[in-house]
Each structure stands twice: as C-alpha cells, then as structure tokens.
Amino acid sequence: MTELERQGAAAKEAAYTLSTAGTLRKNRVLEAIACALEEEQAQWLKANAEDLAAARAEGMRPSLLDRLALTPQRIAGIVDGVRQVAALPDPIGQIDHMKTRPNGLVIGKKRVPLGVVGIIYEARPNVTVDAAALCLKSGNACILRGGKEAIRSNQAVERIMRRALEKAGLPRESISLVQDVSRETAHELMHLDKFLDVLIPRGGAGLIRTVAKTASVPVIRTGEGVCHIYIDQEADLDMGAQILHNAKCSRPSVCNAAECVVVHQTVAEEFWKRALLLLDQDQVELRCDREALKILGERGILAEESDWDAEYGDYTLAVRTVKDIEEAVQFVNTHSTGHSETIVTGSYSAAQYFLNAVDAAAVYVNASTRFTDGGEFGLGAEIGISTQKIHARGPMGLEELTSYKYIIYGQGQTR
C-alpha cells in the first residue's frame, strides 16, 4: 500500500466517525480550530513568509503572489469564515419528501455526507481552512492536495487544525494534507477510487481541465472564470464604469474577476470616457475588437481570437463591441465558462432577457461579478464555484457537500 493509499484508508475510517458526529460536536471542533488559528497564527504567517520568499525568487507574478499571501487581516477573515460555518444550520440528517405509499410504506430522503472529499488546488492557503471547515460541518473527511508554492503554509495550518481535532475528540485523519506535491502523487490522487468519493479541483483552467480529463474519481469542476460585464444601451455609464473597475481590478487573480467587457455600440464612446479614468489607475491592458479600437486608439491593442476565451488573472481586459443585446448574449454564451455574468442596464426588459438567456451559475443585474463567493452568498465559506450543472452549481457550501439516501419504514410489507 502506498503512502497515499494509507492516507485514503485513514480518511475513510475517519469519515465513518464524522458521519455520525452530532451538530454540537462538529461545532465544538470548528470553534477549537478557529481559536487555534488565532492563537497560533504566528506559525502560519512564518511558514507563509517562507513560501512567498521562494515564490518571488522563482519569479511568480504579483497577482499570483497576492493569492498566496497571508496577513493578520486575511487570517482574521478566514477565522471568521470558520465561525460562520459553525453557525450555519447542519444539513446532515435532514429528512425531506416523506410520503406514504398505497402499500403503507413510508418513504423519505435523508441528507448524508458524501464521505471522503479530495481537493486539488493551487497557491491559495486559505482554501486549506475553508475546505476543511466545510467538510467537517457536512460530515466529510477531506484529503487536501495544495500546490508546491504553498506547501509550507499548508503544512503549518494542517498541524494546527489536526491538533485542534484531537483536543476536541475527533480523528486527526478527518483532515489530511498530501505532503508530496509531485505530479505523480496528484495523478495517483485522481485515481484513488477505493477511498475518495469525489474530487474537486480548484484553480486555473489548466488544472481543472487536466483533473476532469484524467481522473477516474467523480469530479466536480470549479473555478474556471471567464466572466463578462455587458454595458447595455440603457446603462448608467458611471455605474457601469465603477462595476467594471471593481470586477476587473479589485483582485484580478481570482475566478470571479471580469475578463471581458461587452459594450453596446451606441454608448461605447461615452462609456470609455468614464471607464478609462478608473482603469488607467491600474494600467489595465485593453485587447480590443476593431470597433473599440477606433474609439480607444493607442490606448488599446487589437485582440486576437484567443483573447475572447482567455482567463488572464491579471490586469488585462478583452473588449468587445456589439450592436444589440441579442448579440451580447450570444457572445457571452459562446465564450463564458459558466461562472458569473453581469448586465448593467436601466431597462427591466433587458435585465430579464439577460437573466433568462445567459447560461451561467450566477447572473447579475447592476452588480459586480466579484460577489460570487460563499461568504457573500451567506454560505460561510465555499469549497469552490461549480461551473457544471449536475449535483452542484455556483458557490458550493454545506448542502452541496452532501448526498442523500432513501429511508423506508414498513410494517412487515413484502413484495
């Protein structure tokens, strides 16, 4: 048995215990983890500083360094997320759709954990805690495989959380981190069918597509974020400029950041007068179609066909001009990854058309795509943003980490 198989077997055993742990017990563990993260954050910050130094030495770009970095403020936010998860209703054990059949059988659905959840992710040490907290509250054990860039940070926080688990009386193996960050181990995890019930990749498009293509374990795709802002002909253009700036520039490396703005041709010239005042503050590179380039001139460069499908994760924005909302929706649906899309408009009919016609997990009217987040949606935290339609879609909170089983009460019936 390999080391990863041993880890899987231990997680499977822990999952049995977690599946019957009551809500109060799980909440005590989550509070113990929150307290431990506060008390021992110096260890986590020290390990993270080592990760950041190594990443800078290897030339990691600033937007990715931002994803890797921890600060006391960010840790406080992570801790708050753990406590929010503890405060949420426990989905496990909920019984739905009880009904009595003509033969007297009483049949219902009972919500149960998935079992052992594997998560493969990149340089986001906050994911280690978010995933662990959500899995614990939903009664699942988790096996976490982070990127090599965050290995020291992840090892430090795993130790902190596992000590808290022991103190609270739940198995250490409820949370485990894959220590070997080689490609070989990642490949082995993708085929750990005997122990894993589901595998969730969280990161860039390359990671997600590789896992979805390679894994024999069932996969929930998350995080591919080619998100659009559509500026309608009846938009408040100042509002549109503010929304675009926030969606692109507040954190360009995250999956809910905008990667493309689609502008109605009748308002394009006026819109760009307003938008450039904000985008220039962050020196956003604009990759434009020919219509936009006529307006933006040397401020933009001509887009290539690949730009319409690019997830830049940086201060780069694709720009498309359209003649009407129907063309906008067709363009968005063609190039969207199904994550988050926004229309800026003062027209009720245009808003409703966009909401109904756009195929994405989250569709907004007059708001930034940056709100697609478990915390912002009241889920406490999230395991990822699912861009698929089966089982889970959008921010994945507690309920999305559960399945169900049928429960049947009889009085001696035979068939």
N, C-alpha and C positions, 0 to 999 in steps of 0.2 A: 504493500500500500504506500502510495506517495504521500509526501507531507500535506499536499492539498487535499488528498482523499481523507487523510486523518482529520484535517480541519473540517471537511464536509461532514464526516461522520459525527464529530463532536457537536457541530451546529445542528444536525438533525436530532440528536438526543436532547439538546437544549430546547429545540422547538417544541418538543412534546411537553416539557415543563411550562414553557411560555403559553402554550395554547390553553392551559387550564388555570393560569395565574389570574386572579381576580383583578378588577379595576384598581382597587385601593393599593394592592401590592405593586402593580405596574407604576402607578402614580408615585409611590414612595421611591421606587428606583429612579424615576425620571427626576424627582426633586434631589435625590442624592447625587445624580450626575450633574445637575445644574450647580449645586453647591460645590462639588469637586472642581468643576471648570472655573468657578470664581476663585476658589482658594488656591488652585494650582496653576493659574493661567501663566505665571512666570515661566514655568517649564515649557508650556506650549509656545509662548512667544519666543523663547530662546531657540527652540527647535525650528520655528518658522524663520527666524533671522538667518539660521544656517542654510535653510532651503533657498531663501531669497539671495543670499550671497553666491551660492552655487549657480543659481539661475542667471544672475547678472553676469557672472563670469562666462557663461555659455552663450550670452547674447540674447536672452529672452526679451522680446519687445515689451515696451511699457504697459500696454493694455493687458498682456498676459501676466506680467508681474503684479498688476493690480488684483487680478483674480486670485493669485497665490498669497497675497499679503494678508496677515492678521494684524489687528491693532486692538488695544483695550476696548475701543468703542465697538469694533466688529464682534469681539468676543462677547461683550455685553448684549449685543443683538442676538447672537447665537444662543446664549443662555436664556434670554427672554423667549426665544423660539421654543426651547425645550419646555419651559414652564407653560407656554401656550398650548403645546401638545398635551401636557399633563391635564390641563384644564378642559380640554375638549371631551365631548361625550365618547365613550368607548363603544365602537361598533360591534365588538365581539359578543356573541350571544344574542344579538337582536333577532327576533323571530318575526317574519313577515308572511303575509298571504296565507294565514291559517284558514282552511276550509274543510268542510265535511262532505265526503263523497256519499253517493247514494247507498253504498255498502257499509257505511258507518265509519270508514277510515277517516281520521283527521290528519290532514297533510299540510305541512308548512315548510318554510325555508328558514334555516338558521345560519347567521353570518359567522364565518370561521376564518382563521388566518390562512394565508397562502402556504406557510410552512417555513422554508428556508429561502431567503431572497438574496441573490447575488447582485452586486452593483459594481460596475466598472466605470470609473470616472477619471478626470484629468486633474489639473492643478488647482483644485478647489477644496482646501482643508475643511471649510465649513460644511461641505457635503457629508463628511465623515460623521459629524454630530447630527445633522438634520436626518440623515438616513437611519442612523442608529435609533434616534428618538422615535421616529415614526414607526419603525419596525417593532420596537419594544411595545409601544402602546397598542399596536394592532396584533400583538401576539406572535410576531415572526422573529426568528433568528436571522441574522444577516452576516454575509461574508462580503467584506469590502475590499476592493482592489483599486487603490488610487494610483495616480501617475507617479513616475520616479521623481518629478520635480518637487513633490510634496511629501516624500516618504518620511522624512524626519518629523514633520508636523503631524502626520497621520499616526506614526508610531507613538509619539508622545501623548496624543489625545486618546488613542486606543488604551494605553496603560491607565490613564486617568479614569476612563469610563469603566474598564473592567474591574478596577479596584472598587469603584462605587457599586457595581453589580454585586460583587462578593459581600460587601458590607450590608447590602440590602437583602441578601439571601436568594439571589437568582444566579443561574450558572454564568460563569465568566464567558463561556463559549457562546452565549447569546449574541455577543458582538465579537467578530474576529476580523483581523486585517491580514491580507495576503502580504507576507513580508518580502517575497521575491517579486520584483516588478519587471521581470523579463517578459519578452513576448511569448516565450514558451509557456510560462505559467498562465498568462492571460488566455492563451489558446486552450490550455488544459481546463481552466475555469469554464470556458464556453462549452465544454463537453462533459461537465460534471453532473450528468443526468441523474445519477444514482442518488445524489444528495440535494441538488438545487431544484426548487420548484419553479422558479422564474429568474430571469437575468435581465437587469435594467442597465443599459449603457447611458451615461450622462456625460456629454462633452460635445466636441465638434462633429461636423458631418462625417468626417473620415472615420472616426472611432465608431460612431453609431452604425454606419453602413457596413463596416467590417464585422461588427458583432452580429448584426442582423443576417448577414450573408453566411457567416462561419458557424455560428452557434447551433448546437443540437438541442440545447436547453431552450424552452419557450422564452421569447424576447418581447419586452415592451419597449418600443422605440420612443426616445425622448430627446427634446432639446434642439433639433435642427431648426434654426431660426432665421429664415429669410422673410423678414416681416416688412410690411408696406404701410405707408401713410398716403392716403388718397386725399388730395385737396380738390374739393368739388367746386363747381362754378358758383355755388351759393355759400361758400365758406366764409367765415370770419377770418380774414387773411392774417391778422395779427395773432389770433388764436392758433391758426394753422402753423405759423412760424414757431410759436412757443412750443407747441406739441411736437413738431418735428425736431427742434433743438433738444428737447428733453429725451425723446425716443432715440435719437442718434448719439447724443454726446454725454448724457449723464453717466452711463457706463457702457461704452461701445463694445466691450468684450463679451457681454452676456447675451444669452439666446433670445431675450425679449427686446433687444435693441433693434431699431429700424435699420434696414439695409438698403431700402429703395423708397423714393418718394415719387408718386404719380400725380401729375398736375393737369387739371383741365386747361386746355389751350386758351380759353377766353380770360383766365385770370393769371396766367403764368407770369407775365411781365410784372404786374403789381405784386404778386406773391414773392417773387425773387428779390424785389427791392427790400422787402421786410425780412425775408429768411436769411439773406446774406449778412445782415447786420449781426445776427446771432451765430450763424455757422462759421463766420470769419473769426470769431473769438477762439474757436478751437481748430482753425485752419483745416476744415473738413475738405477733403478732395472730392470733387464732383465729377462723376463719369456720366456723360450726358448723351441723349439722343440728339439728332441734328436740329430738331425744333428748339430744344432747350439751349443748345449751343449758340443759336442765333441771338438769344437773349443774354446768355452768360458770357459769351466771347471767351477771352483768355482766362476767365475765372474757372472754366471747366475744361475737360478734355473729352474727346469723342469716346463713347463707350464701345466696348466690344460685345459680341453676343454673349460671352460667358459672364459679363457683369450682371445680367438680369437674373442669374441663378447663384450669385456669389454671396457667401456669408463671410463678410470681411472681418468682423470682430475688431474693427479699428475705426479711425476717423476717415472713413471713405464711404461715399454715398452714391448709389446709382440714381439717375434722374430720367424719368420717362414722361412724355407729354401725350395726352390723349384728347380726342375730340368730344367724348361724351362718357357718361358713367358706365354704359354698357361695355365700351372698350376698356375702361379701367378695371371693371370686374373680370372681364376675360383675361386681361393681362395678369392681374393678381392671382387668379385661379391657375393660370398656366405656370407661374413661377414661384408661387408660395410653397413653403414646406408644411403648411397646415398648422402653423403655430399661432400667430397673432396678427390681426389686420385692423387698420383704423380708417374710417372716413371722417373728414372734417367738413361739416355742412350745416347750413341753417334750414335745410329742406327736410321736412318729415318724410315725404315720399322717397327722397333719395336715400335717407338713412335706412328706411325699412327695406328698400330694394337691396342695399348693400348688405344689411344684416341677413337677409334671406338668401341672397345669391352667392355670397362668399363662403367658400368651404375651408373653414379653419376652426381650431379648437377654441379660440377666443376672438370675437369680432366686436370692435368698439365703435362708438359714435362720439366724436369730440373728446377723446381722451388718449393719452399716451399708451403705446404697447407695453411700456415698462411696468404696468400694473399686473401683468400676467405672472403671478407669483403666489405661492401657497400662503404666505403671511398676509399679503394684501387681499387675498380672497377669503380670509378668515379660517384657513386650514391649519394655522400654526406654523407649519413648515411644509416642505414638499419633498418628495423623493425624486421629482423631475417633472417636466412638462411633456405629457404624452402627446405626440402628433399623429397617433393612429386612432382608429375608431373602435377596435374590438377591446372589450373589457374596461379600458380607461381612456379618457380623453381630457386634455388640459392639465392643470396642476394636480398632481397625484398626492392626495392626503391619506388619511387613515382608511376611509372606506374603500379607496382604490387599491389598498394593500390587503384586501380580504376577498374571499370567495364565499360560497355558501354550500350547505348540504341540506338535503331534504330530511325532515324528521316526520315520522309517521306513527300515530297512536292507533292501536287496534284493540279489539275485544274478542280475539280468537278467530278473526276472519281468515278464511282460506280461499284459494282460487282454483 
